């Protein structure tokens, strides 16, 4: 079932939400060029309300999202970029994209296509006293999300739980987790976990290990330079080692996600 068939959750937006939106908009306008102040004011106000709506929903779900950690809460960033991100510690960064009632798709700014584990659609009507959460997608292809392709909020909660469990495992002392961290080095763990989830959910079982191995070598979303790949792989023996590690990791993920 997609979100067009599922109930939409209405989140009230009271005085606190609008106070924060006004405050961030005012601070942003002090930094924005004169020629863009009008557009920036509308963008920042609506983005802030969208982030606050998702923040409120996640608090109801017993999560502890951090408003202040996101780029969307930094006036110097908002003055230049169209971002509406929300940080979930230990899980990753969400993008909370606002849209108006009647629209069938959401445009995704280029600056909001990196470092995101999911995109949540937040619908507004002319009266900004509430917002509807329509659903989410774990990733985007291109710069647009069709509303008909959204997954439900129930799926969203399940998705976040899987990411939380996987992040916790990979930060622990299990020998497989330690090996994976060594292979990934400094690459962002939250995004890697989101990619592993997509592989687990979408790839045929007999292809998953090869896809995970590509994540290890940087041939997936996080492509490394030719030199880095050469150093990481180190020949056929290294390829086999990484494939075996991928299979061991998938066994662990199957255990914790089941």
Secondary structure, DSSP 8 states (H G I E B T S, - for coil): --TTTS--EEEE--HHHHHHHHHHHHHHHTTS-GGGHHHHHHHHHHHHHHHHHHHHHHHHTT--EEGGGSGGG-HHHHTT----EEEETTTEEEEEEEEETT--EEE--GGGSSS-SEEEEEEE-SSTTEEEEEEEES--SSSEEEGGG-B-HHHHHHHHHHHHHHHHHHTS--HHHHHHHHHHTTS-HHHHHHHHHHHHHHS-GGGHHHHHHHHHHT-SSS---HHHHHHHH-SHHHHHHHHHHHHHHHHHHHHHH-
